[in-house]
Amino acid sequence: MNFIEKYLAEAAGLTCVAAGQDIRCHVDLVAAHDVTGPMAIQQFEQIGIDHVFDPQKVVMVIDHIFPAATVQAKTMHWIIKDFARQYGITLYDKGQGVIHQVLAENHRLAPGKILVGADSHTCTAGGYGVIAIPVGSTELAAAMATGTIDLEVPEVIEVYMTGTPGPYVSGKDIVLTLIKQFGVDGLTDKAVVFTGPGVLAIGQDDRLTICNMGIEMGAMIACFGDETAAGDVARTVPLALESVAVVAACPHSPANVRPVADLADVAVTQVVIGSCTNGRLSDMEQAVQVLKHHRVHPDVTMLIVPASKKVLAAMEEAGWCKILRDAGAVITNPGCGPCFGAHQGLGTERDVILSTTNRNFPGRMGHRNAQVYLASAATAAATAVSGRITEPDSLAQEGGASYE
């Protein structure tokens, strides 16, 4: 068995499992947010029981549309609040942050434990070794009631990493490169694991970014292992990290990936740094390193969306918020921001947006004809200054632009 199968076997109370086998696993944490939570609560109430399986293991986060942009959004907030009070579960409200970052900070499970979340990017937790499974609202309701999940053991695809990333190459560049290779559905219903000596060169934040976008390849589970091989897997795909370039996903697919160097003629109207993909402190530091020397281009709106309140507090303590604001950026409350396409920076058909978020399908961030590119925080910061999609090292090479 590979390590995914070993973990699933343990959760199911079995000595071994194999791909294609139907099993029932005990779960260690169940989570939902203000878009999926109300639907799961409605399904839970139809089950007809008066308690969740363990109040300490059920978490709800209001993050997708906070502050509420519509009456309907506020109604969904009330549904979650009422449920949390009635059943004694943990609720994160009032701008605490994006669900996946909040879980990483406050409910970090040990490697191999089972997280079930009603959000497609639940796989983010694979960055710290958790078997994190995205589910629908009905499955989440059942998990809240029983503490179990029924699933089919997935085939496992191994990405065996070697070498060291080059300058300015981040986890975002690595995962976009993989999405180009696999396509948006190449790993549907499979698990992807990242192993090999190269994983030692990838920091924790970049691991979270890579696993976060595992779903953009269709993966059911995305998880980091160690420098050794995963074991008995369906297929092993080698990835030499030194071969990965600084890239961006072009409209309208995360798999439409090109080198940033080829996109220098693309002028942008908005830049977004944030979301569960790239809203962590290391991403903010990359923005600060650029904007402490330069100003945002006058034709660009730059939005900074911290992934959590803790990230924002650290930014404030370090003096980064003032640097970013003085440079012309706008800092919003922690949360999903415009990524979900509900509020706080949506694009029109006139807009060209470069964002550190995870999806750029038509209509994802506003008008279906808005042009959305996906890239790293370093690329986003350089682009905000130049007004065109820009390689992160270009400002240093050319002396930059100040727009004083």
C-alpha positions in Angstrom: 0.0 0.0 0.0 1.0 3.6 -0.5 0.8 6.1 2.4 -2.7 7.4 1.3 -4.1 3.8 1.4 -2.4 3.2 4.8 -4.0 6.3 6.2 -7.4 5.4 4.8 -7.1 1.8 6.1 -6.4 3.1 9.6 -9.4 5.5 9.5 -11.6 2.6 8.3 -10.3 0.2 10.9 -9.0 -2.2 8.3 -5.6 -3.8 7.8 -5.4 -2.9 4.1 -7.4 -1.3 1.3 -7.0 -1.1 -2.4 -8.0 1.4 -5.1 -11.7 1.0 -6.1 -12.7 -0.4 -2.7 -15.7 1.1 -0.9 -14.9 1.9 2.7 -16.3 3.9 5.6 -13.8 6.1 7.4 -14.0 7.8 10.8 -13.4 11.5 10.4 -11.3 13.8 12.7 -12.8 17.2 11.6 -15.8 18.4 9.7 -16.0 22.0 8.2 -18.2 24.2 6.1 -18.6 27.9 5.3 -21.4 30.4 4.7 -22.2 29.2 1.2 -22.2 25.4 1.7 -23.0 25.4 5.5 -26.7 26.4 5.2 -27.4 23.7 2.7 -25.6 21.1 4.9 -27.6 22.3 7.9 -30.9 21.9 6.0 -29.9 18.3 5.1 -28.8 17.6 8.7 -32.1 18.7 10.1 -33.9 16.2 7.8 -31.9 13.4 9.4 -33.9 14.0 12.6 -31.3 13.8 15.3 -30.7 16.4 18.1 -26.9 16.4 18.2 -23.7 16.4 16.1 -21.3 13.5 16.5 -18.8 15.7 18.4 -19.2 19.5 18.8 -15.4 19.9 19.2 -14.9 18.4 15.7 -17.4 20.5 13.7 -16.4 23.9 12.5 -18.2 26.6 10.6 -16.6 29.7 9.1 -18.2 32.8 7.7 -15.7 33.8 5.0 -17.1 33.8 1.4 -19.5 36.8 1.6 -18.5 38.8 4.6 -19.5 41.6 5.2 -22.7 40.4 3.6 -23.2 41.9 0.1 -26.9 40.9 -0.1 -29.9 40.1 2.1 -29.6 36.5 1.1 -26.0 36.4 2.2 -26.9 37.8 5.6 -29.7 35.2 5.9 -27.2 32.5 5.3 -25.0 33.9 8.1 -27.9 33.7 10.5 -28.6 30.1 9.6 -25.0 29.2 10.6 -25.0 31.3 13.7 -28.2 29.7 14.9 -26.9 26.2 14.2 -23.7 26.9 16.1 -25.6 28.1 19.2 -28.0 25.2 19.1 -25.4 22.4 18.7 -22.4 24.0 20.5 -20.0 23.8 17.5 -17.1 26.2 16.8 -18.0 29.2 14.7 -15.6 31.7 13.2 -17.4 35.0 12.4 -16.7 38.6 11.8 -13.7 38.4 9.4 -11.6 35.7 11.1 -10.4 34.5 7.7 -10.8 32.0 4.9 -11.9 28.5 6.1 -8.7 26.7 5.0 -6.4 29.2 6.6 -8.5 29.2 9.8 -8.3 25.4 10.0 -4.6 25.4 9.4 -4.0 28.0 12.2 -6.5 26.7 14.8 -7.4 23.1 14.0 -4.3 21.6 12.5 -4.6 17.9 12.3 -1.7 15.5 12.4 -0.5 13.9 9.2 -2.9 11.1 8.1 -5.9 12.3 9.9 -9.2 12.8 8.0 -10.7 16.2 7.3 -14.0 16.5 5.5 -15.0 19.9 4.2 -17.9 21.2 2.1 -15.6 23.2 -0.2 -13.6 22.1 -3.2 -10.4 23.5 -1.9 -10.5 21.5 1.3 -7.5 19.6 -0.1 -5.4 22.6 1.0 -4.8 20.7 4.3 -2.8 18.2 2.4 0.0 20.7 2.6 0.6 19.5 6.2 -0.1 15.9 5.5 -3.8 15.6 6.2 -6.2 13.5 4.1 -8.5 16.3 3.3 -11.6 15.4 1.3 -14.1 17.9 -0.3 -17.7 16.8 -0.2 -21.2 18.0 -1.0 -23.7 19.3 1.5 -25.5 16.0 1.9 -22.3 14.1 2.6 -21.3 16.8 5.1 -24.6 16.6 6.9 -24.0 12.8 7.3 -20.5 13.4 8.5 -21.7 15.9 11.1 -24.3 13.4 12.3 -22.2 10.2 12.3 -18.6 11.2 12.3 -18.0 9.0 9.3 -17.7 9.2 5.5 -18.3 6.6 2.8 -15.8 6.8 -0.1 -14.1 4.8 -2.8 -10.4 4.4 -2.3 -8.8 6.5 -5.1 -6.0 5.6 -7.5 -2.9 7.4 -6.4 -0.7 9.4 -8.8 2.7 10.4 -7.5 4.6 13.5 -8.5 8.2 12.8 -7.6 10.1 16.0 -7.2 13.8 16.5 -7.5 16.1 19.5 -7.5 15.5 23.1 -6.2 13.2 25.8 -7.6 14.9 28.7 -9.3 14.8 32.4 -8.2 11.2 33.7 -7.9 9.7 30.3 -8.6 7.0 29.7 -6.0 4.5 27.0 -5.2 2.0 28.8 -7.5 4.3 28.4 -10.4 4.9 24.7 -9.6 1.2 23.9 -9.3 0.3 25.8 -12.4 3.0 23.9 -14.3 1.4 20.6 -13.1 -2.1 21.7 -14.0 -0.9 22.5 -17.6 0.5 19.0 -17.7 -2.5 17.1 -16.2 -5.3 19.4 -17.4 -8.3 20.5 -15.3 -9.7 16.9 -15.3 -6.7 14.7 -15.7 -6.8 13.5 -12.0 -10.6 13.4 -11.5 -11.5 11.2 -8.5 -7.8 10.3 -8.0 -5.3 11.3 -5.3 -2.1 13.1 -6.1 0.8 12.9 -3.7 4.0 14.9 -3.8 7.2 13.1 -2.8 10.9 13.0 -3.6 14.0 14.9 -2.4 12.7 18.0 -4.0 9.9 18.4 -1.4 12.6 19.4 1.1 13.0 22.6 -0.9 9.4 23.5 -0.7 8.2 25.5 2.4 5.0 25.1 4.3 3.2 28.0 2.6 4.1 26.8 -0.9 2.9 23.3 0.1 -0.5 24.7 1.0 -0.7 26.5 -2.3 0.2 23.4 -4.3 -2.4 21.2 -2.5 -5.0 24.0 -2.6 -5.0 23.8 -6.4 -5.0 20.0 -6.6 -8.7 20.2 -7.2 -8.0 22.3 -10.3 -6.5 19.0 -11.7 -9.6 17.2 -10.6 -7.9 15.5 -7.7 -10.0 14.2 -4.8 -7.0 14.3 -2.4 -3.7 16.2 -2.7 -1.1 15.5 -0.1 2.6 16.0 0.6 4.6 13.0 1.7 8.4 13.0 2.3 11.5 12.6 0.3 11.0 8.9 -0.2 8.8 7.4 -2.9 5.1 6.9 -2.1 5.1 3.1 -2.6 2.6 1.2 -4.7 1.0 3.8 -6.9 -0.8 3.8 -10.2 1.7 6.1 -11.9 4.7 8.2 -11.0 5.3 11.5 -12.8 8.8 13.1 -12.4 9.1 16.9 -11.8 12.5 18.5 -11.9 11.9 21.7 -9.9 14.8 23.5 -11.6 12.9 23.3 -14.9 9.9 25.1 -13.6 9.5 28.7 -14.9 7.6 31.7 -13.6 4.2 31.2 -15.2 0.7 32.5 -15.3 -2.6 30.9 -16.2 -4.3 32.8 -19.0 -8.1 33.2 -19.6 -10.2 31.2 -19.2 -8.7 28.1 -17.5 -6.1 27.3 -14.8 -4.6 24.9 -17.4 -4.0 27.6 -20.0 -0.5 28.3 -18.7 2.3 30.3 -20.3 5.6 31.8 -19.1 5.1 35.2 -17.7 7.9 36.4 -19.9 5.6 35.8 -22.9 2.8 38.0 -21.5 4.7 41.3 -21.2 2.3 43.1 -23.6 -0.8 42.4 -21.4 -1.9 45.5 -19.6 -4.0 45.0 -16.5 -6.6 47.1 -14.6 -6.7 45.2 -11.3 -4.3 43.0 -9.2 -5.4 40.8 -6.4 -3.2 39.3 -3.8 -5.0 37.0 -1.4 -7.5 34.1 -1.0 -6.9 30.6 0.4 -4.4 30.0 -2.3 -1.9 32.9 -1.7 -3.2 35.1 1.1 -0.6 34.0 3.7 2.1 36.1 5.4 4.8 35.0 3.0 2.7 36.2 0.1 2.2 39.6 1.8 5.9 39.8 2.4 6.6 39.4 -1.3 4.2 42.3 -2.0 5.9 44.5 0.6 9.4 43.8 -0.8 8.2 45.3 -4.1 5.9 48.1 -2.9 8.3 49.5 -0.3 10.3 50.8 -3.2 7.6 51.4 -5.8 4.0 52.6 -6.2 1.0 50.9 -7.7 0.6 52.0 -11.4 -2.1 54.8 -11.6 -4.2 52.7 -14.0 -4.3 49.7 -11.6 -6.5 48.9 -8.6 -4.5 46.7 -6.3 -6.4 44.7 -3.6 -4.7 42.9 -0.7 -6.9 40.3 0.9 -5.3 38.6 4.0 -6.2 35.0 4.4 -6.9 35.4 8.1 -7.1 37.9 11.0 -3.8 36.5 12.3 -2.1 37.2 9.0 -3.5 40.8 9.1 -2.4 41.3 12.7 1.2 40.2 11.8 1.1 42.6 8.8 0.1 45.4 11.0 2.7 44.6 13.7 5.4 44.6 11.1 4.3 47.9 9.6 3.4 46.3 6.3 -0.1 47.7 6.1 1.2 51.3 6.0 3.8 50.4 3.4 1.1 48.8 1.2 -1.4 51.6 1.6 1.2 54.3 1.1 2.1 52.6 -2.2 -1.5 52.7 -3.4 -2.9 49.3 -2.5 -6.2 48.7 -0.8 -6.4 46.3 2.1 -9.7 44.5 2.7 -10.9 42.5 5.6 -9.7 38.9 5.8 -11.8 36.4 3.8 -12.3 35.1 0.3 -12.5 38.6 -1.3 -13.4 38.6 -5.0 -12.3 35.0 -5.6 -15.7 33.5 -5.2 -17.3 36.2 -7.4 -19.7 37.6 -4.9 -18.2 41.0 -3.9 -15.1 43.1 -3.1 -13.5 43.6 -6.5 -15.4 42.0 -9.3 -14.5 42.6 -12.9 -16.4 43.9 -15.8 -16.0 43.0 -19.5 -13.5 45.9 -19.6 -11.3 44.5 -16.9 -8.0 42.5 -17.1 -7.2 41.1 -13.7 -4.1 39.4 -12.5 -4.9 37.4 -9.3 -3.3 35.0 -6.9 -6.6 33.2 -6.6 -7.2 29.6 -7.9 -9.8 29.8 -10.7 -10.3 31.9 -13.8 -13.1 30.2 -15.5 -15.6 32.6 -17.3 -17.6 34.5 -14.7 -15.6 33.4 -11.8 -14.7 36.9 -10.7 -17.5 38.9 -12.1 -18.4 39.4 -15.8 -17.9 36.3 -17.9 -15.9 38.3 -20.4 -13.5 39.7 -17.7 -10.0 38.5 -18.5 -8.5 36.9 -15.4 -4.9 35.7 -15.2 -3.6 33.6 -12.2 0.0 34.0 -10.9 2.1 34.1 -7.8 2.2 37.0 -5.3 5.7 38.0 -6.6 4.4 38.3 -10.1 1.3 40.1 -8.9 3.3 42.7 -7.0 5.6 43.4 -10.0 2.5 43.6 -12.3 0.8 46.1 -10.0 3.7 48.4 -10.3 4.4 48.2 -14.0 0.7 48.0 -15.1 1.5 45.0 -17.4 2.1 41.4 -16.6 5.7 41.4 -15.4 8.3 38.9 -14.2 9.2 39.4 -10.5 12.8 40.1 -11.2 12.1 42.7 -13.9 11.8 45.7 -11.6 15.2 45.0 -10.1 16.8 44.6 -13.5 15.3 47.8 -14.9 15.4 50.0 -11.9 11.6 50.0 -11.7 9.0 52.7 -11.9 8.1 54.9 -8.9 5.1 56.9 -10.1 5.8 59.5 -7.5 
